[in-house]
């Protein structure tokens, strides 16, 4: 199966362009509580989208799923409503999938699952060392739909300078193995367009296939709509960029099948030799 591609935007016209180009999930990012403090000074996306953005984008798209990242679990304050109210409003606004960021404990995940209440799909964003430490307790909870590894914050949590160190040192692979054990669909990180990125996207896509990942975020650099004002250029960037990724995935699928086909052939021969069915 090809990777599910996700793109962050709160602009309905950009959401429509991305959907037309073949992006599977439009990603509205409402997270802001505590984010500036932990990512201050880094060139990361801090969107601070709103419930109104969720409604607007939902009305603009037809077939793409609407994924919304809420804030970490929190109580109400003078500045914002509680997690329970925020999640309720987000679901009523049309979110198909709710993503919980920056959790550390199973209790936070329990609260999140309770607040969602099966009214939308849920996705857990593993991006703290504490969440990784508590991974078995967390993944043992009933009702989790999908999981994702957030490389930016997780690399910060481990004191690393480059987020893809987590890919090279085996951390991502170990976490993915846990996801496999619990039978959960998973993904990680982001990619630029083919041929771009400090770590070229082709290398990252191959790792997604090797590790059995099912989804990835198209990074801001894939198409930075803040720097492009011509909608024709934005549209062609999306269409060409998604097409290049899909073409490259065909190559990855062929190589991946080399091992899976061999595994099936081995099993078939063993059955024949052993007289099994």
C-alpha positions in Angstrom: 0.0 0.0 0.0 1.3 3.5 -0.8 2.1 5.8 2.1 -0.8 8.1 3.3 0.5 11.6 2.6 -0.5 14.4 5.0 -0.1 18.1 4.6 -0.6 20.8 7.2 -2.7 23.8 6.2 -5.7 25.8 7.5 -6.3 27.4 4.1 -9.3 25.9 2.2 -7.9 26.7 -1.2 -4.6 25.0 -0.4 -6.5 22.0 1.1 -8.4 21.6 -2.2 -5.2 21.8 -4.3 -3.5 19.2 -2.0 -6.5 16.9 -2.2 -6.7 17.2 -6.0 -3.0 16.3 -6.2 -3.6 13.1 -4.2 -2.8 14.1 -0.6 -4.7 11.6 1.6 -5.1 13.7 4.7 -5.4 17.4 5.3 -3.8 18.3 8.7 -5.2 21.1 10.7 -2.8 21.9 13.6 -4.4 23.4 16.7 -1.5 22.6 19.1 0.2 25.6 20.7 0.1 25.1 24.4 3.7 24.7 25.6 5.0 24.3 22.0 6.8 27.6 21.7 8.7 27.1 25.0 10.1 23.7 24.0 10.7 24.5 20.3 11.7 28.2 20.8 14.4 29.3 18.3 13.9 26.3 16.1 12.7 26.5 12.5 9.6 24.4 13.1 6.0 24.9 12.1 3.9 26.3 14.9 0.5 26.8 13.3 -2.0 27.6 16.1 -5.0 26.8 13.9 -8.5 27.0 15.4 -11.8 25.2 15.5 -13.1 27.6 12.9 -10.3 26.5 10.6 -11.5 22.9 11.1 -15.0 23.8 10.0 -13.7 25.8 7.0 -11.3 23.1 5.7 -13.9 20.3 6.3 -16.3 22.2 4.0 -13.6 22.6 1.4 -12.6 19.0 0.9 -14.4 16.0 -0.5 -12.4 12.8 -0.3 -9.3 13.5 1.8 -9.6 12.8 5.5 -9.4 15.7 7.9 -6.8 15.1 10.7 -6.7 17.6 13.6 -3.9 17.8 16.1 -5.3 19.0 19.4 -3.4 20.4 22.4 -1.8 18.1 25.0 -4.1 17.1 27.8 -4.8 20.2 29.9 -7.3 21.8 32.3 -9.3 24.9 31.5 -7.7 28.3 32.3 -8.4 31.9 31.6 -6.7 31.6 28.2 -8.2 28.3 26.9 -10.9 25.7 27.4 -10.3 22.2 28.8 -9.1 19.3 26.7 -12.5 17.7 26.9 -14.2 20.8 25.5 -11.6 21.4 22.9 -11.8 17.8 21.6 -15.6 17.9 21.6 -15.7 21.1 19.6 -13.2 19.7 17.2 -15.2 16.6 16.5 -18.4 18.6 16.1 -16.5 20.8 13.6 -15.9 17.8 11.4 -12.5 16.2 12.3 -12.2 12.6 11.0 -9.1 11.9 13.1 -7.9 13.5 16.3 -4.2 13.4 17.1 -2.9 13.7 20.7 0.5 15.3 21.0 3.2 15.5 23.7 1.8 13.0 26.2 3.9 11.2 28.7 1.7 8.8 30.6 -1.0 6.2 30.0 -3.4 8.3 32.2 -3.2 11.2 29.6 -4.0 8.7 26.8 -6.9 7.3 28.8 -8.4 10.7 29.2 -7.9 11.4 25.5 -9.6 8.2 24.4 -12.5 8.9 26.8 -12.9 12.5 25.4 -12.9 11.3 21.8 -15.3 8.5 22.8 -15.2 6.7 19.5 -16.8 9.7 17.6 -13.7 10.0 15.4 -10.5 8.0 14.8 -7.7 8.7 17.2 -4.0 8.9 16.7 -1.3 9.0 19.3 1.8 11.1 18.6 4.8 9.6 20.4 7.2 12.5 20.8 8.5 12.3 24.4 11.1 10.0 25.9 8.6 9.3 28.7 6.0 8.1 26.3 8.5 5.7 24.8 9.5 4.5 28.3 5.8 3.8 29.0 5.0 2.4 25.5 3.7 -1.0 26.6 1.4 0.4 29.2 0.1 2.9 26.7 -0.3 0.6 23.8 -2.1 -1.9 26.0 -5.0 0.5 26.3 -8.1 -0.4 24.3 -9.4 1.8 21.5 -6.2 3.2 20.0 -6.7 3.5 16.2 -3.3 4.7 14.9 0.1 5.8 16.2 2.8 8.2 14.9 6.4 9.1 15.9 7.1 12.9 16.1 10.8 13.2 15.3 11.2 16.9 16.1 10.2 16.8 19.8 11.4 13.3 20.4 14.9 14.2 19.2 14.8 17.3 21.4 13.8 15.1 24.3 16.8 12.9 23.8 19.1 15.9 23.4 19.9 15.3 19.7 20.9 18.0 17.2 19.3 16.4 14.1 16.0 14.7 14.3 16.9 11.9 11.9 19.5 10.7 14.3 16.6 8.7 15.7 16.3 6.9 12.4 20.0 6.1 12.1 20.5 4.9 15.8 17.7 2.4 15.7 15.2 4.3 18.0 12.5 4.6 15.3 12.9 0.9 14.4 12.5 -0.2 18.0 9.4 1.9 18.4 7.9 0.7 15.1 8.5 -2.9 16.2 6.4 -2.2 19.3 3.6 -0.8 17.1 3.8 -4.0 15.0 3.5 -6.1 18.1 0.3 -4.4 19.1 -1.1 -4.5 15.5 -1.4 -0.8 15.1 -1.0 1.2 11.9 1.9 3.7 12.2 4.0 6.3 10.6 6.7 8.8 11.4 8.3 12.1 10.5 8.1 14.2 7.4 9.5 14.4 3.9 10.3 17.1 1.3 9.9 16.5 -2.4 12.0 13.9 -4.2 15.6 15.0 -4.4 15.3 17.6 -1.6 16.0 17.7 2.1 19.1 17.5 4.3 18.5 13.8 4.3 17.1 13.2 0.8 13.5 12.2 0.7 14.3 9.0 -1.2 16.3 7.7 1.7 13.5 8.4 4.1 10.9 6.8 1.9 12.9 3.7 1.7 13.1 3.6 5.5 9.3 3.9 5.6 9.0 0.8 3.4 11.7 -1.1 5.3 10.0 -0.4 8.6 6.4 -1.0 7.5 5.3 2.6 8.0 1.9 3.6 6.5 1.9 7.4 6.6 4.2 10.5 6.5 3.8 14.3 6.6 4.7 16.4 3.6 7.0 18.9 5.2 6.7 22.7 4.8 9.6 22.6 2.3 7.6 20.2 0.0 5.5 23.3 -0.9 6.0 26.4 1.2 2.8 28.3 0.4 4.0 31.2 2.4 6.7 31.9 -0.2 4.5 31.1 -3.3 1.6 33.4 -4.2 0.7 32.0 -7.7 -1.9 29.3 -7.3 -0.9 27.7 -10.6 2.7 27.2 -9.3 1.3 25.8 -6.0 -0.9 23.4 -7.9 1.8 22.2 -10.2 4.2 21.8 -7.3 1.7 19.6 -5.5 0.7 17.6 -8.5 4.3 17.0 -9.7 5.6 16.4 -6.2 3.0 13.8 -5.2 3.4 12.1 -8.6 7.2 11.8 -8.1 6.7 10.3 -4.7 4.2 7.8 -6.0 6.5 6.8 -8.8 9.4 6.3 -6.4 7.2 4.2 -4.2 6.6 1.8 -7.0 10.3 1.2 -7.1 10.3 0.7 -3.3 7.4 -1.8 -3.6 9.2 -3.9 -6.1 12.3 -4.2 -3.9 10.2 -4.8 -0.8 8.4 -7.7 -2.6 11.8 -9.4 -3.2 11.8 -10.5 0.4 8.1 -11.0 1.0 7.8 -13.1 -2.2 10.8 -15.2 -1.1 9.2 -15.7 2.4 6.0 -16.9 0.7 8.0 -19.3 -1.6 10.0 -20.7 1.4 6.7 -21.3 3.3 5.3 -23.0 0.2 8.3 -25.3 -0.2 8.4 -26.2 3.5 4.7 -27.1 3.3 5.3 -29.4 0.3 8.4 -31.1 1.9 6.7 -31.6 5.2 3.4 -32.8 3.7 1.4 -30.0 5.3 -1.6 -28.2 3.8 
